[in-house]
């Protein structure tokens, strides 16, 4: 298995003959409004361009998997890309109708805690809670995924979530070889973080049974936890060897 990290939570899984695009936020820099105005500098999003090699990777995409219908996970440019190329899309049953209304080709909708066929292997929807306290309700429903493809490492995409008992359940029951953690500590102008705070990111990494891939950093204006801070915390906690923290456009094999 090879992971091509593009930007934010957008990456491509290269496995067998498949190139599976995850959460396509593909728009140009500053193509969306800020997600916070006072707590963080009110920069338009994304705050960076796609990496120079992104088109080469995107040209190989065969399928797409969407965790939730937020613009930093599937934006207008991502929708247009999927429509133009008629890419088969897998998504949560919650998002199916919304994505179909955008003209996307939904290959399969996925249920929570149900193993379903996926590209010759299986996928299971994992509950994700998008925020601490009251902010989780307006943030809406999210689905993480456990993906197990033939002759490949198993993969847990935790998606936009805080640390919950469901995360522990995945670690204990599925024992993923590689787990993906959204690490930017995103916050709106009010309320607690929308995803794991730095303490819970380290807890996730420590408890994961295999390696960890950290993303969701340095691409949108409401994510203050960056690679430098994460790498410092990894060093302090003696976890650096367990984690991939790729730069935008960087790939790694697992």
KARARA-V997832 format. One record per residue. N is the residue number from 1. RES is the residue in one letter. PHI is phi in radians with two decimals (* if undefined). PSI is psi in degrees with one decimal (* if undefined). OMEGA is omega in whole degrees, -180 to 180 (NA if undefined). Layout:
N;RES;PHI;PSI;OMEGA + N;RES;PHI;PSI;OMEGA
This chain:
1;X;*;139.7;177 + 2;X;-2.21;136.1;178 + 3;X;-1.91;125.6;176 + 4;X;-1.86;105.4;178 + 5;X;-1.45;124.1;180 + 6;X;-1.72;-65.8;-178 + 7;X;-2.92;140.9;175 + 8;X;1.02;-121.2;178 + 9;X;-1.76;11.5;-178 + 10;X;-1.61;119.9;177 + 11;X;-2.62;168.6;-180 + 12;X;-2.18;129.0;175 + 13;X;-1.63;119.3;174 + 14;X;-1.75;113.2;-176 + 15;X;-2.60;128.7;-175 + 16;X;0.96;-124.2;179 + 17;X;-1.77;13.3;-173 + 18;X;-1.86;145.7;170 + 19;X;-2.17;103.1;-171 + 20;X;-1.78;114.2;-179 + 21;X;-1.46;128.1;179 + 22;X;-1.88;127.7;171 + 23;X;0.81;73.5;-174 + 24;X;-1.36;95.0;165 + 25;X;-1.70;98.8;-169 + 26;X;-1.98;1.2;-175 + 27;X;-1.18;160.6;178 + 28;X;-1.21;160.2;176 + 29;X;-0.91;135.9;176 + 30;X;1.14;27.2;179 + 31;X;-1.54;-5.2;178 + 32;X;-2.29;158.8;178 + 33;X;-1.22;167.2;174 + 34;X;-1.09;153.2;175 + 35;X;-1.70;-11.0;173 + 36;X;-2.56;149.1;-174 + 37;X;-2.11;-26.3;-174 + 38;X;-2.05;-44.7;-179 + 39;X;-1.19;-33.7;179 + 40;X;-2.26;158.1;-179 + 41;X;-1.01;132.1;-172 + 42;X;-1.40;66.1;177 + 43;X;-1.53;143.3;174 + 44;X;-1.21;150.4;-177 + 45;X;-1.86;154.0;-13 + 46;X;-1.11;156.0;-177 + 47;X;-1.54;-2.9;176 + 48;X;-2.40;159.4;175 + 49;X;-1.39;166.1;170 + 50;X;-1.12;150.1;178 + 51;X;-1.12;156.2;-174 + 52;X;-1.05;-30.1;-176 + 53;X;-1.63;8.3;-173 + 54;X;-1.14;-39.2;-177 + 55;X;-1.12;-37.6;178 + 56;X;-1.04;-39.6;179 + 57;X;-1.31;-43.8;-179 + 58;X;-1.10;-31.0;179 + 59;X;-1.10;-17.4;-178 + 60;X;-1.68;-4.9;-173 + 61;X;-1.09;133.0;179 + 62;X;-1.96;-25.5;-177 + 63;X;-2.58;165.6;178 + 64;X;-2.41;143.1;178 + 65;X;-2.22;123.5;-175 + 66;X;-1.98;129.4;-179 + 67;X;-1.47;-35.8;178 + 68;X;-2.95;161.7;-171 + 69;X;-1.63;66.8;172 + 70;X;-2.05;148.7;-173 + 71;X;-1.15;-18.3;176 + 72;X;-1.55;6.1;176 + 73;X;-2.16;-26.5;168 + 74;X;-2.65;107.3;-177 + 75;X;-1.79;-176.7;-178 + 76;X;-1.04;-41.1;180 + 77;X;-1.16;-36.7;177 + 78;X;-1.13;-43.3;178 + 79;X;-1.09;-44.1;-180 + 80;X;-1.08;-42.0;178 + 81;X;-1.02;-47.6;-178 + 82;X;-1.16;-38.3;179 + 83;X;-1.17;-48.4;-176 + 84;X;-1.07;-36.6;-176 + 85;X;-1.70;-0.8;180 + 86;X;0.91;47.4;179 + 87;X;-1.30;129.1;175 + 88;X;-1.14;131.2;-176 + 89;X;-1.98;134.7;172 + 90;X;-1.92;137.5;-176 + 91;X;-2.70;173.7;173 + 92;X;-1.15;146.5;176 + 93;X;-1.04;-25.9;-180 + 94;X;-1.18;-34.4;-175 + 95;X;-1.69;-5.2;-172 + 96;X;-0.97;-52.0;-176 + 97;X;-1.14;-38.6;180 + 98;X;-1.10;-41.6;-179 + 99;X;-1.28;-35.0;176 + 100;X;-1.10;-36.8;178 + 101;X;-1.13;-23.4;177 + 102;X;-1.45;-0.5;177 + 103;X;1.56;14.9;-179 + 104;X;-1.46;153.1;-180 + 105;X;-1.60;98.4;-178 + 106;X;-1.47;110.4;-180 + 107;X;-1.29;-37.9;-175 + 108;X;-2.88;138.5;172 + 109;X;-1.78;148.6;-169 + 110;X;-2.06;141.8;-179 + 111;X;-1.79;157.3;174 + 112;X;-1.19;135.9;174 + 113;X;0.98;32.5;177 + 114;X;-2.20;120.2;177 + 115;X;-1.27;125.5;180 + 116;X;-2.25;152.9;180 + 117;X;-1.11;139.9;-178 + 118;X;-2.68;103.5;175 + 119;X;0.92;44.0;180 + 120;X;1.49;-7.2;177 + 121;X;-2.13;-137.5;-180 + 122;X;-2.51;156.1;174 + 123;X;-2.34;145.0;179 + 124;X;-2.31;130.1;178 + 125;X;-1.33;134.1;-178 + 126;X;-2.05;128.2;178 + 127;X;-1.04;141.6;177 + 128;X;-2.34;137.1;-180 + 129;X;-1.90;114.7;-170 + 130;X;-1.53;66.0;173 + 131;X;2.33;157.2;176 + 132;X;-1.55;132.9;175 + 133;X;1.21;-144.1;-171 + 134;X;-1.17;-22.5;-177 + 135;X;-1.15;-19.6;-179 + 136;X;-1.14;-31.4;-177 + 137;X;-1.20;-52.8;177 + 138;X;-1.19;-24.4;178 + 139;X;-1.18;-28.0;173 + 140;X;1.57;-177.6;-174 + 141;X;-1.45;141.4;179 + 142;X;-2.34;150.6;175 + 143;X;-2.21;123.7;168 + 144;X;-1.50;174.5;-177 + 145;X;-2.47;140.3;166 + 146;X;-1.84;120.1;-176 + 147;X;-2.02;128.3;-180 + 148;X;-2.32;101.9;-178 + 149;X;-1.78;154.5;-177 + 150;X;-1.03;132.6;175 + 151;X;1.04;28.3;-180 + 152;X;-2.27;161.9;172 + 153;X;-1.12;145.7;175 + 154;X;-1.40;148.7;-170 + 155;X;-2.34;131.5;175 + 156;X;-1.98;113.9;175 + 157;X;-1.70;101.0;-173 + 158;X;-1.28;-23.4;178 + 159;X;1.19;-165.0;-178 + 160;X;-1.34;99.0;-176 + 161;X;-2.65;156.5;166 + 162;X;-1.56;176.5;179 + 163;X;-1.37;121.8;-177 + 164;X;-2.29;169.9;174 + 165;X;-1.03;-26.0;178 + 166;X;-1.17;-33.5;175 + 167;X;-1.09;-48.0;178 + 168;X;-1.03;-39.3;-179 + 169;X;-1.08;-42.2;178 + 170;X;-1.08;-45.8;180 + 171;X;-1.05;-42.0;-174 + 172;X;-1.38;-38.1;-174 + 173;X;-1.57;-47.6;-174 + 174;X;-1.60;-26.3;180 + 175;X;0.85;61.8;-177 + 176;X;-1.08;142.6;177 + 177;X;-1.26;-34.3;179 + 178;X;-2.38;131.5;179 + 179;X;-2.13;139.7;-179 + 180;X;-1.83;127.8;180 + 181;X;-2.11;128.3;174 + 182;X;-1.35;116.5;-162 + 183;X;-2.02;8.6;-171 + 184;X;-1.43;-6.3;-178 + 185;X;0.96;44.0;-176 + 186;X;-1.00;139.7;178 + 187;X;-2.48;139.5;168 + 188;X;-1.37;-173.5;-179 + 189;X;-1.21;-24.7;176 + 190;X;-2.25;157.8;177 + 191;X;1.57;172.0;-180 + 192;X;-1.44;174.1;-178 + 193;X;-1.01;151.3;-180 + 194;X;-1.53;-16.5;177 + 195;X;-2.37;-174.1;-175 + 196;X;-1.01;134.3;172 + 197;X;-1.32;169.5;-176 + 198;X;-0.96;-35.3;179 + 199;X;-1.11;-42.7;-180 + 200;X;-1.32;-28.1;173 + 201;X;-1.05;-45.9;179 + 202;X;-1.13;-38.6;177 + 203;X;-1.08;-44.3;178 + 204;X;-1.02;-48.3;-178 + 205;X;-1.11;-43.2;-179 + 206;X;-1.12;-38.7;-174 + 207;X;-1.50;-19.9;-179 + 208;X;-1.04;134.4;-177 + 209;X;-1.27;-21.9;180 + 210;X;-2.15;-150.4;179 + 211;X;-1.35;165.5;-179 + 212;X;-2.28;140.5;174 + 213;X;-1.99;118.9;-177 + 214;X;-1.76;126.6;178 + 215;X;-2.38;-160.1;177 + 216;X;1.21;38.5;-178 + 217;X;-2.30;145.9;167 + 218;X;1.12;29.5;180 + 219;X;-2.27;-20.2;177 + 220;X;-2.25;157.0;-165 + 221;X;-1.38;-7.4;-178 + 222;X;-1.88;21.2;179 + 223;X;-2.01;96.0;-176 + 224;X;-1.41;-18.2;-177 + 225;X;-1.49;112.1;-173 + 226;X;-1.93;-179.1;-178 + 227;X;-1.07;-42.3;-179 + 228;X;-1.05;-45.9;180 + 229;X;-1.14;-42.6;179 + 230;X;-1.09;-47.0;-179 + 231;X;-1.09;-34.8;175 + 232;X;-1.11;-44.5;180 + 233;X;-1.17;-36.4;177 + 234;X;-1.11;-43.0;179 + 235;X;-1.10;-44.7;-180 + 236;X;-1.05;-36.7;-177 + 237;X;-1.69;10.2;177 + 238;X;0.99;44.2;-178 + 239;X;-2.11;5.3;-173 + 240;X;-1.01;-37.1;-177 + 241;X;-1.28;-10.1;-176 + 242;X;-1.64;-9.9;-166 + 243;X;-2.20;137.2;168 + 244;X;-1.67;124.6;177 + 245;X;-2.16;76.0;-172 + 246;X;-1.29;151.2;170 + 247;X;-1.35;162.8;178 + 248;X;-1.07;130.8;-179 + 249;X;1.55;-3.0;-178 + 250;X;-1.59;145.9;178 + 251;X;-2.11;155.1;175 + 252;X;-2.53;149.0;179 + 253;X;-1.73;143.9;179 + 254;X;-2.34;*;NA
